[in-house]
């Protein structure tokens, strides 16, 4: 009897979304690491339940040039 296997999700035509853990592993292979400050920022985003748009806005505001 064959083991029960779940069908893996099919990627949408737009592509697929990686979770933070998978992204960290791929980035590590490429030698890219998040600074502790950035990791804390993303943990805080998760805690607050921010949407993708809210996260993008917060990151842009943080890194915007002060004129």
BALOBA-1460 file (C-alpha; in Angstrom, 3 decimals):
// residues 67
<rec num="1" residu="x" x="0.000" y="0.000" z="0.000"/>
<rec num="2" residu="x" x="1.403" y="3.382" z="-0.981"/>
<rec num="3" residu="x" x="1.906" y="5.981" z="1.765"/>
<rec num="4" residu="x" x="-0.605" y="8.803" z="1.927"/>
<rec num="5" residu="x" x="0.915" y="11.847" z="0.328"/>
<rec num="6" residu="x" x="-0.495" y="15.293" z="0.189"/>
<rec num="7" residu="x" x="-0.415" y="16.924" z="-3.191"/>
<rec num="8" residu="x" x="2.001" y="19.809" z="-3.172"/>
<rec num="9" residu="x" x="0.359" y="23.155" z="-3.868"/>
<rec num="10" residu="x" x="0.596" y="24.224" z="-7.467"/>
<rec num="11" residu="x" x="2.200" y="27.617" z="-8.047"/>
<rec num="12" residu="x" x="-0.172" y="30.272" z="-9.281"/>
<rec num="13" residu="x" x="0.394" y="31.834" z="-12.705"/>
<rec num="14" residu="x" x="1.782" y="34.876" z="-10.870"/>
<rec num="15" residu="x" x="4.476" y="32.795" z="-9.158"/>
<rec num="16" residu="x" x="4.832" y="31.514" z="-5.650"/>
<rec num="17" residu="x" x="5.444" y="33.103" z="-2.284"/>
<rec num="18" residu="x" x="8.265" y="31.968" z="-0.026"/>
<rec num="19" residu="x" x="7.967" y="32.013" z="3.721"/>
<rec num="20" residu="x" x="10.585" y="33.728" z="5.869"/>
<rec num="21" residu="x" x="12.341" y="30.454" z="6.727"/>
<rec num="22" residu="x" x="12.698" y="29.369" z="3.096"/>
<rec num="23" residu="x" x="13.837" y="32.856" z="2.101"/>
<rec num="24" residu="x" x="16.472" y="32.836" z="4.889"/>
<rec num="25" residu="x" x="17.843" y="29.499" z="3.677"/>
<rec num="26" residu="x" x="18.081" y="30.624" z="0.052"/>
<rec num="27" residu="x" x="19.648" y="33.933" z="1.074"/>
<rec num="28" residu="x" x="22.218" y="32.141" z="3.266"/>
<rec num="29" residu="x" x="23.392" y="30.120" z="0.262"/>
<rec num="30" residu="x" x="23.942" y="33.412" z="-1.556"/>
<rec num="31" residu="x" x="25.765" y="34.911" z="1.439"/>
<rec num="32" residu="x" x="23.000" y="37.381" z="2.293"/>
<rec num="33" residu="x" x="22.070" y="37.808" z="5.965"/>
<rec num="34" residu="x" x="19.552" y="40.073" z="7.692"/>
<rec num="35" residu="x" x="20.913" y="42.317" z="10.397"/>
<rec num="36" residu="x" x="19.483" y="41.696" z="13.890"/>
<rec num="37" residu="x" x="17.694" y="45.062" z="13.703"/>
<rec num="38" residu="x" x="15.879" y="43.977" z="10.528"/>
<rec num="39" residu="x" x="14.926" y="40.625" z="12.048"/>
<rec num="40" residu="x" x="13.426" y="42.444" z="15.045"/>
<rec num="41" residu="x" x="11.523" y="44.737" z="12.667"/>
<rec num="42" residu="x" x="9.956" y="41.765" z="10.834"/>
<rec num="43" residu="x" x="9.060" y="40.044" z="14.115"/>
<rec num="44" residu="x" x="7.323" y="43.263" z="15.171"/>
<rec num="45" residu="x" x="5.454" y="43.388" z="11.832"/>
<rec num="46" residu="x" x="4.213" y="39.839" z="12.491"/>
<rec num="47" residu="x" x="3.208" y="40.729" z="16.051"/>
<rec num="48" residu="x" x="1.213" y="43.716" z="14.785"/>
<rec num="49" residu="x" x="-0.360" y="41.689" z="11.972"/>
<rec num="50" residu="x" x="0.588" y="44.233" z="9.307"/>
<rec num="51" residu="x" x="-0.507" y="43.687" z="5.716"/>
<rec num="52" residu="x" x="2.045" y="43.486" z="2.900"/>
<rec num="53" residu="x" x="1.253" y="47.081" z="1.928"/>
<rec num="54" residu="x" x="1.701" y="48.304" z="5.511"/>
<rec num="55" residu="x" x="5.034" y="46.471" z="5.738"/>
<rec num="56" residu="x" x="6.258" y="48.030" z="2.486"/>
<rec num="57" residu="x" x="5.217" y="51.481" z="3.682"/>
<rec num="58" residu="x" x="6.991" y="51.037" z="7.041"/>
<rec num="59" residu="x" x="10.196" y="49.861" z="5.343"/>
<rec num="60" residu="x" x="10.094" y="52.752" z="2.853"/>
<rec num="61" residu="x" x="9.546" y="55.272" z="5.663"/>
<rec num="62" residu="x" x="12.421" y="53.812" z="7.665"/>
<rec num="63" residu="x" x="14.854" y="54.019" z="4.764"/>
<rec num="64" residu="x" x="13.598" y="57.239" z="3.152"/>
<rec num="65" residu="x" x="16.171" y="59.959" z="2.807"/>
<rec num="66" residu="x" x="15.670" y="62.773" z="5.227"/>
<rec num="67" residu="x" x="15.793" y="66.070" z="3.353"/>
